[in-house]
Amino acid sequence: MLTLLTTCLMRWIEARRRRAVLASLLSKDDRLLEDMGLRRSEIERALELPLAVDARARAAEWSAQFYCLDSRL
């Protein structure tokens, strides 16, 4: 039981840490974010997801979809 609780707590802490890193990208300008293959709207949208969802992966996925569609135009 203690191991399960510890595991859940560690996952929560890691998810919060990843969210903080993702949120810190919002202080960057749009041009730098674009160079990184990200868009501000995807970061903001990802930060609204539940902690159980990997927001970094989801933001990258949305950006990849956008840039793939954008290159077809």
MODELLER restraints for C-alpha pairs under 7 A, 6 or more apart:
rsr = mdl.restraints
at = mdl.atoms
rsr.add(forms.Gaussian(group=physical.xy_distance, feature=features.Distance(at['CA:15:A'], at['CA:51:A']), mean=6.15, stdev=0.5))
rsr.add(forms.Gaussian(group=physical.xy_distance, feature=features.Distance(at['CA:19:A'], at['CA:47:A']), mean=6.76, stdev=0.5))
rsr.add(forms.Gaussian(group=physical.xy_distance, feature=features.Distance(at['CA:22:A'], at['CA:43:A']), mean=6.98, stdev=0.5))
rsr.add(forms.Gaussian(group=physical.xy_distance, feature=features.Distance(at['CA:22:A'], at['CA:56:A']), mean=6.68, stdev=0.5))
rsr.add(forms.Gaussian(group=physical.xy_distance, feature=features.Distance(at['CA:26:A'], at['CA:40:A']), mean=6.68, stdev=0.5))
rsr.add(forms.Gaussian(group=physical.xy_distance, feature=features.Distance(at['CA:30:A'], at['CA:40:A']), mean=6.75, stdev=0.5))
rsr.add(forms.Gaussian(group=physical.xy_distance, feature=features.Distance(at['CA:33:A'], at['CA:39:A']), mean=5.95, stdev=0.5))
rsr.add(forms.Gaussian(group=physical.xy_distance, feature=features.Distance(at['CA:37:A'], at['CA:63:A']), mean=6.58, stdev=0.5))
rsr.add(forms.Gaussian(group=physical.xy_distance, feature=features.Distance(at['CA:38:A'], at['CA:60:A']), mean=6.66, stdev=0.5))
rsr.add(forms.Gaussian(group=physical.xy_distance, feature=features.Distance(at['CA:38:A'], at['CA:63:A']), mean=5.51, stdev=0.5))
rsr.add(forms.Gaussian(group=physical.xy_distance, feature=features.Distance(at['CA:39:A'], at['CA:63:A']), mean=6.46, stdev=0.5))
rsr.add(forms.Gaussian(group=physical.xy_distance, feature=features.Distance(at['CA:42:A'], at['CA:59:A']), mean=5.15, stdev=0.5))
rsr.add(forms.Gaussian(group=physical.xy_distance, feature=features.Distance(at['CA:42:A'], at['CA:62:A']), mean=6.45, stdev=0.5))
rsr.add(forms.Gaussian(group=physical.xy_distance, feature=features.Distance(at['CA:42:A'], at['CA:63:A']), mean=6.67, stdev=0.5))
rsr.add(forms.Gaussian(group=physical.xy_distance, feature=features.Distance(at['CA:43:A'], at['CA:59:A']), mean=5.69, stdev=0.5))
rsr.add(forms.Gaussian(group=physical.xy_distance, feature=features.Distance(at['CA:46:A'], at['CA:55:A']), mean=4.92, stdev=0.5))
rsr.add(forms.Gaussian(group=physical.xy_distance, feature=features.Distance(at['CA:46:A'], at['CA:58:A']), mean=6.45, stdev=0.5))
rsr.add(forms.Gaussian(group=physical.xy_distance, feature=features.Distance(at['CA:46:A'], at['CA:59:A']), mean=5.59, stdev=0.5))
rsr.add(forms.Gaussian(group=physical.xy_distance, feature=features.Distance(at['CA:47:A'], at['CA:55:A']), mean=6.34, stdev=0.5))
rsr.add(forms.Gaussian(group=physical.xy_distance, feature=features.Distance(at['CA:49:A'], at['CA:55:A']), mean=6.70, stdev=0.5))
